[in-house]
């Protein structure tokens, strides 16, 4: 008999399904979940958490530090090749590929998300399709941008992907000319944002859009099916010359080295990733599934007011961040630099120089793998 302890993030999307499915696993085993804030999820040291928990809900950029500290188990130690292959074929977009490093899978794609656009239907009747369209809305004071925490840097990455760059593929992190264009675009989009929105994380932005009605459109924000409604519509990120740019997020479940998973716990994880749970139990408990079967389910999409069909093309084309040791603190520092450029406190060239200087040591810590959608 084993009492397992897991850690997830404190939002209905992150915890309700896991809590509802936990408890008695059978054979005398139990599972209980604790929660941490969204900010903790985005930045907490993974090796410290792995010493306290058996299961961790994490984001794929944590894999670099987790692997260096040997904090989590590769899943081929726990599941057979057939099961891993089935999950790989079933996952939406690069959600499972983002957890695969050096040919091994390190977490299960419980939840899939990427940066998409969102609008209030009463304020913005037709969703922008291009960055020029988004700029036109910004000039009317209807646009807010996602800049808090790591999101300023992630928004810049999504924009430069749309403009034709592939960050981290080789040499410098960014193509300088494209990055300068991207910073300028992000600055223009942010210039007329409602006061105080630059301090809000994605949940705060979506709460404000829903409750206060002073945000008509956000061109890049992590999609939350919980907010999709007759008033709030999610859709593709804006495109440049037909190319969508977005940065994959979502969450995976990792098994820590401290854990000795029993057959009952492994059966529980298989159930959470089953098509039945992903199209039924998970969305019924405010979750956002990671399997394509859910994202293409017509009834589920209708109940979610078109969230899945509206954002599927964006998640399928999403960019995957580097999975290298030291990436999480780099991301936080880079985002602060991007905010300084957007606010006019630092010159774009100075900011990009410092981002490249901070990123350069990361290139020597591990092999950077490019994941193609």
N, C-alpha and C positions, 0 to 999 in steps of 0.2 A: 504494500500500500504506500503510495507516494502522493504528497500534497504539492502540486506544481503551482508556480507563481509566474504570472505574465505581466508585462508592462505595455500599455498602449497610450494613445493620446486622448486628451479630455475634450471630446466633441462627440455628439451622438453618432456621427459617421464612424468615429474611431473606436467607440466602446460598446454601443448598445447591442450589436449582434454578438460580439465576443462575450459580453457578460451574460446575455440570454442563453448562449450555447454552453456556458461553463457550468461548474458544479461537479456533480458526480459523473465521472467518465466511464465508470464500470470497473470491475475487478478491484474495487476499493480505492482507486485513484481519484483525485479531485484536482480541479483547476480553478484558480481565482485570479482575477485581473485587477491590477492597480493602474492608475492613470497619471500622466504628466501633462503639463500645458503644451500648447502648440509650439511655443518658443523653446521649451525643453526638448521636445521631439526633434526640432530642427537643429539643435546645437549641443545637446548633452553628450559628454564623453562616453562612447559606447563600451569601452572596456570596464569602466566602473559599473555601469548598469548590468553588464553581463555577469558580474560577480554576485549580483543580488537576485537575478531573475532567471527563470528557465526558458521563457519565451520572450522575445523582444519584437515589438512592431517598430520597424525602422524604415528609413528612406535609403535608396541605393547608394548615395554618396558616402554613407557611413561604412561601406564595405572595406574601403582602404584601411581605415584604422582598425576595424574589426579583424581583418586578416593579419595585419602586422602584430596585433596583440594576441592572436589565436583565440579570440573570444567566442566565435560561433562555429558551428559544425557545417561542413559541406553536406548538402542534402543527399548526395549519392552514398553517404554512410548510413542513411536511414531509410531510403526508398529505392526501389529497383528501377532499372533503366526504362522499363515500359511505362511506369507511372510518371517519371520525370519527362519522358518524351511526350506523353499525352498532355501534360500541363503546358509544355512548351508550345505545342500545336494549338492549344485552346486559348491561350492568353491573348488579350487585346493589345494591339500595337507592340511597342518594345517593353511592355510592363514586366515580362518575365526575363527578357534579354538583359534588362538593366541590372538584374541580380545575378547574372552569370559572368564570372571572371576567371580567366585561365582555364576555360573549359569546364568549370564546375559551378553548380547552382548553390547559392548561399541563403536564399530566402524564397518564400512562396508568395506569389502576387495576390494577396488577399484583396487589395483595393487598387483601382487604376484611376489615375487623374493626370491631367496636364493643363498647361495654361491655355485658356480659351477666352473668348469674348463673352460679355454679358450686358444686357440692356434692359431698361424699363420700357415695356411695350407702349406705355402711355406717353413717354417723353421722346422716345426714338422709334418711330413707326417702322422704318426699314433698317435692318442691320447693315452697318458698313461692311464692305467686302475688301477694300484696299486701305492702305495707310493714308492715302490722300483723303478718303472718305472720313477716316477717323480724325484727321487734322481739322477737317471742316467742322466736325462736331465740337472739337476742343475750342475752336474760335468762338463758339456759341456758349462756352462755359458748362458744357454738359458732360465732360470727360474727367474721370479720375484715373490715376495710375497706381499700380501696386508697387510700393517702394519700401515698406517697412521690413525689418529683419533682413533675410537674404533676398527678398523679392525684387529689389532694385537691380541687382546683378542678374537675377534670373530673367527679368523682363528685358534687359539689354541683350542677353544671350538669345532669347527668342527672336528679338528684332533682327539681330545680325544673321541668324539662320535664315530668316525670311529674305534678307537682302543678299543671300548667297554664300555666307561664310559657313565654316564647319569648325567651331571653336575646339582647340586642343588636338586637331588632327595631326599637326606637325609644325615644327618651328614655334613661333609665338602663339599665344593663346588666340589672339584675334588678328585678322587682316586689318591693318591700321586704318586704311581709308574707309572700309565698311564699318568699323567700330565707331569712327568719328561721325559718320552718317547716322548710325544707330543712336549714339548719345544725343545728337542734335534732335532727332525725331522724338526720343523719350523726353527731352527737355521741352520741346514744343507741346507735346501732349499733356505734360504736367503743369504747364504755366498757368492755366486758368482753372485748375482743380479746386473744388470747394475746400474752404479752410479746414485744416485738421485731418484731411484724408491721407496725407503723406505719412501719418503716424499709425495708420491702421493696418493690421494684418489682413489676409484675405477674408477671414470670417468677419472682422470688423467692417470691412468695406461692403460686404454683401448685406450685413445687418443694416448698415446706414442706407444703402440703396433701397432696401425693402421698406425701412421704417420711416426715413426722413424724406426721401424722394428728391434729394438735391443732386443725385448722381444719375445721369441718364445712360451712361455707357462706360464700361471699363474694357479696354482692348485686350488686355492680358491679365488674367487672374486665374488661380487654380479653381477648376470647376467643382462645385458642390451640388450634387443632385438634390440635396435637402432644400435648396433655395429656389429650385425651378418651380414656377407657378404660372397661373394665368397673367400675372403682372411681370415676372422676371423671366427673361428668355436667354438661354445660353446658346452660343453658336460658334462657328469657326473663328479662329484668330484672323486678323486682317492679313491679306496676302500682298506680295510685291511681285508683279509679273507672273501671277498665278501660283507663287510659291508661299506656302504657309510656314511660319516659324513658331515653334513652341518647345517648351522644356518639360520633359516627362517628370512627374512626381509620383503620387500614390504611395502605398505602403506595402511592405512585405513582412511576413512572419519568419523570424530567424530562431533557431534552436541554439542555445548557448552551450558552451563547453561544460558548464557546471551541471547541466541537465543530463540525466540518464533516462531518455524517453522510453516509456513502456509501450507495449502494443496498443493499449487503450488510448494513450496520448497521440500516437501516430495515426490511429484510426480517426480520432477527432480532427486532426489537421486535414486528413484526406476528405473528411466530410465537409469542412469549411470551403475547400476548393472544388467540391463536386458541382457539376452543372445544376443539380437540383437545389443545392444551397445557394449557389450564386445567382440563380434566377428567381428564387423564392425567399428562403429564410433571410439572406443578407439584405436585399432591398426592403423586405418587410420590417426590418429592424434598423432602418435609416442608413444602411451601408451602401457603398458604391462599388459594385463588383469588379473583379479583375479579368473575367473570362469574356471572350467575344460573344459567346452564346447569349449572355445577358445584354450586352450592348446592341445586339441585333434582334432582340425579342420585341415584337411589335406591341404586345400588350404592356410589357414593362415600360417601353418608351412612351406609350400613350399615357400611362399613369404618371410618368415623370415629365409630362408636358413637353415632350420632344427633346429632352436633355441628351439622350444617348444618340439619336440620329443626328442631332444638331452639332455634336462635337466629335463624332466618330472619325471624320476625315482628319481632324487636327491631331487626335491622339495617335492615329496610325502613322503620322508623319513626324512625330515628336523626336527631339534631340535628347540624347542621354548624356548626362554629366560625367566627368571623369570619376572613376572609383579608385582614388589613390590616397595614401596616408597623408594627413594634413589638409585634406580638401575642405573639411567643414569650417575650421577657423579661417582658411583663405577665403571661402565664400562670404563669411561675415564681414571680413575686412574689405573685400572687393565691393560688397554692396554699400558699405559706408562711403567708399570712394565715389561710387556712381551717384549716390545721393548728393555728395558735395558738388559734383559737376552739374547735376540737374538744378541745384539751388544757386549756381553761379558762384560758389565759394572757391572752386578750384578750376583751372583750365582743363578742357577735355584732354589735351595732349599730356599734361602732367598726370592726370588721373590714370590714363591708359598706360603711361610709363610705369607708374607704381604698381598697377595691377599685374603687368608683365613681370616686374621684378619679384613680386610676391609669388607668382605662379611658377617661375623658373625652377626653384628648388624642388617643387612637386614632381617635375618631369623626371627627376633622377630617383625618386623613391620607388617607382613601380612602372611597369609597362602600361602606357595609356592605350586602352583598347577602344576603337571606334565601334559603336553599335549602330548598324543601319536599320531603319524601320522596315 
